[in-house]
Amino acid sequence: MFGIYSEQENVGLLANWGLLALQHRGQEAAGIALTDGKTMDVCRGMGLVSEVFRNGLLTQINAHIAIGHVRYPTSDIGLSHNNTQPLMVNYSGGQISLSSNGNLTNAQELRQKLESQGAIFQTSVDSEIIINLIARSKAEKIHEKIIEVLSKIKGSYCLMVMTKDKLIGVRDPYGIKPLCIGKLNNGGWVMASESCALDTIGAKLCRDVEPGELIVIDQNGLTSHKFAKPDRQASCIFEYVYFARPDSVIDGKSVYEARAAMGKIMAREISLKADVVIAVPDSGRAAAVGFSQESGIAFAEGLIKNRYIGRLFIEPGQKKRESGVQLKLNPVSVAVKDKSVIMIDDSIVRGTTSKQIVQALKKAGAREIHMCISSPPVKYSCYYGIDISDSSQLIAAKNSVEEIRKFIGADSLFYMSLASLEEAIGAKCGKSLCTACFNGDYPVSPTFTD
């Protein structure tokens, strides 16, 4: 998500650039809503940001606020143009646009209750539930309406809300999803899911939105409202392992530094002799460089990524993921032929991608492949917005490490321990993380009818 408030800048254009920087977070659909203080408009569509906004329609109104969203569906059910965000509606309080990231664990209960009261839904996304609740609030001010709604929803969420004169950002009480604040040189304000989007438009990172905090930006500047104080913070650990861009900073921690530290720690813990270290690009590269630096084993580009193929992990549907591997990754034969190879990857979720990569490397002539994973085995479902919601698809949920090694065809397989992963990220310094996908420790009840 991306939001900007500025009376000097072309906010539509900057929102476009911000979403381009966040394209890795969702590739199914994109949308931007804008307002000039009098009217509100939204442009949404299926496809990549560059495809949805190719006609440059966002430069045609004199807007001063914009919010944008790239969609990452966590199930095939969500594949619909209607589900593209931001959503824009008219209600008794005026016009409002809203985008959300994450998953509400009590969405089904809330939807059924609203439908029994006569609500009609056009989408299957949580954002429409939240908008319906806002419209029903009797509170006077918009931030009060939102805070009232936040007391009713559960799960992981970051919200971006736009009225005709305000930009509002919200982070859930556990801080599961990331959201940061930046400032433009001319005094404008920006909020984004990752700091890399701020860099793209020349904004300076100020800080992260705190867990349980609501931010209001308007002509008076920035105002903070704390709506909840949880007993723990639980930022998604998978952001550091895989999801976020390496040039982002989340909750004060560089994603690149965390991944490089993962590789260095693995090199110290795993005694391996090999000819070369390679990475499964792109999320495995920083850890591979760290492994190479610590071990003294040379790093090489053993796999080349087709930049025009999306991230396979967030492709909806297993068949699309499997068919995309050969299109996306190709071995560099001269880098691996007749060599003992250490291959660094961030995780193994379903196992099929890893199996295809190992087969391709051996076909290219690799003598041995030692696979090192910079995270623990993924054994538990995620209910907070990462597409590992069905534990029956998780290879580590029902197989031992040795069974997984045999399935993927590697000569050896090593996983990083959770304690070492937390050390690499900096959790030992007081940072609390959501580690549910590794150990089943859910900060919020995973029961959707809770």
C-alpha positions in Angstrom: 0.0 0.0 0.0 1.0 3.6 -0.6 -0.5 6.9 0.4 0.6 10.5 -0.1 -0.6 13.9 1.0 1.0 16.9 -0.8 -0.3 20.2 -2.2 2.8 20.8 -4.3 3.4 17.4 -5.9 1.7 15.4 -8.6 0.4 12.8 -6.1 -1.0 10.5 -8.8 2.3 10.2 -10.5 4.2 9.7 -7.2 1.6 7.1 -6.1 2.3 5.3 -9.4 6.0 5.3 -8.7 5.5 4.1 -5.2 3.4 1.2 -6.3 6.0 0.2 -8.9 8.5 0.0 -6.0 6.0 -2.2 -4.1 5.1 -4.4 -7.1 6.8 -7.4 -5.5 4.1 -7.4 -2.8 1.3 -8.1 -5.3 1.0 -8.8 -9.0 -2.6 -9.6 -9.6 -4.1 -6.1 -9.7 -3.4 -2.5 -8.9 -5.4 0.6 -8.1 -5.0 4.3 -7.1 -7.6 6.6 -5.7 -7.2 10.4 -5.7 -9.0 13.5 -4.4 -8.7 17.2 -5.1 -10.7 18.1 -2.0 -14.0 18.3 -3.9 -14.3 15.1 -5.9 -12.8 11.6 -5.6 -11.8 9.2 -8.4 -10.3 5.8 -8.6 -8.5 3.9 -11.3 -8.2 0.1 -10.8 -7.5 -2.9 -13.0 -6.1 -6.4 -13.2 -2.4 -6.8 -14.0 0.8 -5.1 -13.1 1.1 -1.4 -12.2 2.7 -0.5 -15.5 -0.3 -2.2 -17.3 -3.1 -0.7 -15.2 -1.8 2.9 -15.5 -0.2 2.8 -18.9 -2.4 5.6 -20.2 -1.4 8.1 -17.6 -4.9 9.0 -16.5 -3.8 9.8 -13.0 -2.2 13.1 -14.0 -5.5 14.7 -15.2 -6.9 16.0 -12.0 -5.4 18.5 -9.5 -5.3 16.0 -6.6 -3.5 16.5 -3.3 -4.2 13.1 -1.7 -3.7 9.6 -3.2 -3.8 6.1 -1.9 -2.6 3.0 -3.9 -2.7 -0.7 -3.6 -1.2 -3.8 -5.3 -3.2 -6.9 -4.8 -1.8 -10.3 -3.6 -4.6 -12.8 -3.4 -4.2 -15.6 -0.8 -6.6 -17.9 -2.6 -8.0 -18.4 -6.1 -11.4 -17.3 -4.8 -10.2 -13.7 -4.7 -9.4 -13.5 -8.4 -11.8 -10.9 -9.5 -11.8 -7.3 -10.9 -14.3 -6.4 -8.1 -11.6 -7.3 -5.5 -9.1 -4.7 -6.8 -8.4 -1.9 -4.4 -8.7 0.8 -3.3 -12.5 0.6 -2.8 -14.4 3.9 -3.1 -17.9 4.4 -1.8 -20.4 7.2 -1.0 -22.1 7.1 2.4 -23.8 9.6 4.7 -20.4 11.0 5.8 -19.3 11.7 2.2 -16.9 9.9 -0.1 -14.2 7.5 1.2 -11.6 5.2 -0.3 -10.0 2.4 1.6 -7.3 -0.2 1.0 -6.1 -3.0 3.4 -3.4 -5.6 3.7 -3.6 -8.7 5.8 -6.5 -11.0 6.8 -9.2 -10.6 9.3 -9.6 -13.8 11.3 -13.2 -12.9 12.2 -14.2 -11.7 8.7 -16.7 -14.5 8.1 -18.6 -13.7 11.3 -18.6 -9.9 10.6 -19.8 -10.5 7.0 -22.7 -12.7 8.1 -23.8 -10.2 10.7 -23.7 -7.3 8.2 -25.6 -9.4 5.7 -28.3 -10.2 8.3 -28.7 -6.4 8.7 -29.2 -5.9 5.0 -25.7 -5.2 3.8 -25.0 -6.2 0.1 -21.4 -7.1 -0.8 -19.9 -6.8 -4.2 -16.4 -8.2 -3.3 -14.9 -11.0 -1.2 -12.2 -8.7 0.4 -12.0 -7.7 4.0 -11.8 -4.0 3.0 -15.5 -4.0 2.1 -16.4 -5.3 5.5 -14.4 -2.5 7.1 -16.0 0.2 4.9 -19.5 -1.2 5.8 -18.6 -0.9 9.5 -17.3 2.6 9.1 -20.5 3.7 7.3 -22.6 2.4 10.2 -20.6 4.1 12.9 -22.4 6.9 14.8 -19.1 8.6 15.8 -18.7 12.2 14.7 -15.1 12.3 13.3 -13.7 9.9 10.7 -10.8 8.8 12.9 -13.3 8.1 15.7 -15.4 6.0 13.3 -12.3 4.0 12.3 -11.2 3.4 15.9 -14.7 2.2 16.8 -14.5 -0.3 13.9 -11.0 -1.4 15.0 -12.4 -2.6 18.3 -14.6 -5.1 16.3 -12.0 -6.6 13.9 -9.4 -9.2 14.6 -6.4 -10.5 12.8 -3.6 -8.8 10.8 -4.2 -5.6 9.0 -2.8 -2.3 7.8 -5.3 0.2 6.5 -5.0 3.2 4.2 -8.1 5.5 4.2 -8.7 8.6 2.2 -11.4 11.2 2.6 -11.6 14.5 0.7 -9.3 16.2 3.2 -7.5 13.5 5.1 -5.0 10.6 4.6 -5.3 8.0 7.4 -3.0 5.0 8.1 -3.6 2.2 10.6 -1.4 -0.7 11.8 -2.9 -3.6 13.8 -2.2 -3.9 17.5 0.4 -6.6 17.0 2.2 -4.9 14.1 2.0 -8.0 12.0 2.0 -6.1 8.7 4.5 -3.3 8.1 3.7 0.4 7.5 6.1 3.3 7.6 5.9 7.1 7.5 8.0 9.4 5.3 8.3 13.1 4.5 8.9 14.9 1.3 11.3 17.9 1.1 8.4 20.3 0.5 6.6 19.2 3.6 4.3 16.5 2.1 3.7 13.3 3.9 3.9 9.7 2.7 3.0 6.3 4.1 3.9 2.9 2.6 4.1 -0.8 3.3 7.9 -0.6 2.8 10.5 2.1 2.9 11.8 1.3 -0.6 8.7 3.1 -1.9 9.8 6.2 0.0 13.2 6.0 -1.5 11.7 5.8 -5.0 10.0 9.2 -4.7 12.7 11.0 -2.7 10.9 10.9 0.7 12.8 10.6 3.9 11.9 7.7 6.2 10.7 9.2 9.5 9.6 6.1 11.4 7.3 3.1 11.4 3.7 3.3 12.3 3.6 1.7 15.7 1.4 -1.4 16.5 -2.0 -0.1 17.6 -1.5 3.3 16.1 -3.7 5.4 13.8 -2.1 8.3 11.9 -4.1 11.2 10.5 -2.5 13.5 8.0 -4.3 16.7 6.9 -3.7 20.4 6.4 -2.6 20.6 10.1 0.1 18.0 9.7 0.4 14.6 11.3 -1.6 13.5 14.3 -1.1 10.2 16.1 -3.9 8.2 17.9 -3.1 5.1 19.9 -6.2 2.8 19.8 -4.7 -0.3 21.4 -1.8 -1.5 23.5 -1.1 -5.2 23.0 0.8 -7.4 25.4 3.3 -8.2 22.6 4.5 -7.1 19.2 4.5 -9.8 16.5 5.9 -8.4 13.3 5.8 -11.0 10.4 9.1 -12.8 10.4 8.5 -13.8 6.7 8.9 -10.2 5.7 12.6 -10.5 6.6 13.0 -14.0 5.2 11.3 -13.5 1.8 8.5 -11.0 1.3 10.1 -7.6 1.7 12.6 -6.0 -0.7 16.2 -6.2 0.6 16.6 -2.4 0.3 13.7 -1.8 2.8 14.0 -1.1 6.5 11.2 -2.5 8.6 10.8 -1.6 12.3 14.3 -0.1 12.3 16.0 -3.2 10.9 17.6 -3.4 7.4 16.1 -6.4 5.5 19.4 -6.7 3.6 21.5 -6.8 6.8 19.2 -9.3 8.3 19.4 -11.7 5.3 23.2 -11.3 5.1 23.4 -12.1 8.8 21.3 -15.2 8.1 23.9 -16.4 5.6 26.8 -15.7 7.9 25.2 -17.5 10.9 24.4 -20.6 8.6 28.1 -20.7 7.4 29.2 -20.8 11.1 26.7 -23.5 12.0 27.0 -25.7 8.9 30.4 -27.3 8.2 30.4 -27.7 4.4 33.1 -28.0 1.9 32.1 -27.0 -1.6 33.4 -25.2 -4.7 30.8 -22.5 -5.0 27.9 -20.8 -3.3 24.9 -19.8 -5.4 21.5 -18.2 -4.5 18.0 -18.8 -5.6 17.3 -15.2 -6.7 16.3 -12.8 -5.6 15.4 -13.2 -1.9 18.2 -15.8 -1.4 21.0 -13.6 -2.7 21.9 -11.5 0.4 22.0 -14.7 2.5 24.2 -16.4 -0.1 26.6 -13.4 -0.1 26.8 -13.5 3.7 27.4 -17.3 3.6 30.2 -16.8 1.0 31.9 -14.0 3.1 31.8 -16.0 6.3 32.9 -19.4 4.7 35.4 -18.1 2.2 33.7 -20.2 -0.5 33.4 -18.2 -3.7 29.9 -16.8 -4.7 28.7 -17.2 -8.2 25.6 -16.5 -10.2 24.5 -20.1 -10.7 20.9 -19.2 -11.5 19.7 -16.4 -13.8 16.2 -14.9 -13.2 13.9 -13.8 -16.0 13.0 -10.3 -14.7 9.7 -10.4 -16.6 8.2 -13.3 -14.7 6.5 -12.5 -11.4 7.2 -14.0 -8.0 6.2 -17.6 -8.1 5.3 -17.8 -4.5 2.5 -15.3 -4.8 1.2 -16.6 -8.1 -2.4 -17.8 -7.5 -2.7 -21.6 -8.0 -0.1 -24.4 -7.7 -0.1 -25.2 -11.4 0.9 -21.6 -12.3 3.8 -21.8 -9.8 5.1 -25.1 -11.2 4.9 -24.1 -14.8 6.6 -20.8 -14.1 9.8 -22.2 -12.6 11.5 -23.1 -15.9 10.4 -19.8 -17.4 11.8 -17.9 -14.5 15.1 -19.5 -13.5 17.8 -20.9 -15.7 21.1 -22.5 -14.6 24.5 -21.0 -15.6 26.2 -24.2 -16.7 29.8 -22.9 -16.6 29.2 -21.7 -13.0 28.1 -25.1 -11.7 29.3 -27.8 -14.1 31.4 -30.5 -12.3 31.2 -28.5 -9.1 30.0 -29.1 -5.5 27.4 -26.4 -5.1 25.9 -24.8 -2.0 22.6 -23.4 -2.9 21.0 -20.8 -0.6 17.2 -20.3 -0.6 15.0 -18.4 1.8 12.4 -21.2 2.5 10.8 -24.4 1.3 7.0 -24.2 1.4 5.6 -26.8 -0.9 8.8 -28.3 -2.2 7.9 -28.5 -5.9 9.9 -25.4 -6.9 13.0 -26.6 -5.0 12.8 -30.0 -6.7 12.6 -28.5 -10.2 15.6 -26.2 -9.4 17.7 -29.1 -8.2 16.9 -31.1 -11.2 17.8 -28.2 -13.5 21.2 -27.7 -11.8 22.0 -31.4 -12.0 21.1 -31.4 -15.6 23.4 -28.5 -16.1 26.3 -30.6 -14.7 26.4 -29.8 -11.0 28.2 -32.7 -9.2 26.6 -32.1 -5.8 24.0 -29.8 -4.5 23.9 -28.9 -0.8 20.7 -26.9 -0.1 20.8 -24.5 2.8 17.6 -22.7 3.9 17.8 -19.4 5.8 14.7 -20.2 7.9 13.3 -23.1 9.8 10.9 -25.7 8.2 7.5 -24.1 7.5 5.1 -26.4 9.3 2.0 -24.3 10.2 -0.6 -22.3 8.2 -0.5 -18.5 8.1 -3.8 -16.8 8.6 -2.5 -13.3 8.4 -2.0 -12.7 4.7 0.9 -14.9 3.5 -0.2 -17.6 1.1 0.5 -20.7 3.2 -3.0 -21.0 4.6 -3.5 -24.8 4.0 -1.1 -26.9 6.1 -1.8 -29.9 3.9 0.3 -28.2 1.2 3.3 -27.7 3.5 5.9 -30.3 2.8 7.5 -29.9 6.3 4.2 -30.4 8.1 4.2 -34.1 7.3 7.8 -34.9 6.3 11.1 -35.1 8.0 14.2 -33.1 6.8 15.6 -36.3 5.3 12.3 -37.1 3.5 12.2 -33.5 2.1 15.9 -33.9 1.0 15.0 -37.1 -0.9 11.9 -35.5 -2.5 13.8 -32.4 -3.8 16.8 -34.5 -4.9 19.5 -32.6 -3.0 22.7 -34.3 -1.7 22.1 -32.6 1.6 19.6 -30.3 3.2 20.1 -27.9 6.1 17.6 -25.5 7.8 18.4 -22.6 9.9 17.1 -22.8 13.5 14.5 -20.3 14.7 16.8 -19.0 17.4 19.5 -18.3 14.9 17.0 -16.6 12.5 15.8 -14.4 15.3 19.4 -13.6 16.2 20.0 -12.5 12.5 17.0 -10.3 12.5 17.7 -8.8 15.9 14.9 -10.3 18.0 17.3 -10.8 20.9 17.5 -7.0 21.2 13.9 -6.8 22.2 12.2 -7.2 18.8 9.2 -9.5 18.9 8.2 -11.4 15.8 5.3 -13.5 14.6 6.8 -17.0 14.1 3.6 -18.9 13.8 4.5 -20.5 10.4 7.5 -22.1 12.1 6.2 -23.0 15.6 2.5 -22.5 15.6 2.7 -19.6 18.1 -0.2 -17.5 16.8 -0.5 -14.0 18.3 -4.2 -13.8 17.2 -6.6 -16.7 17.2 -6.5 -18.4 13.8 -10.1 -19.5 14.1 -12.0 -17.5 11.5 -15.3 -17.7 13.3 -13.7 -16.5 16.5 
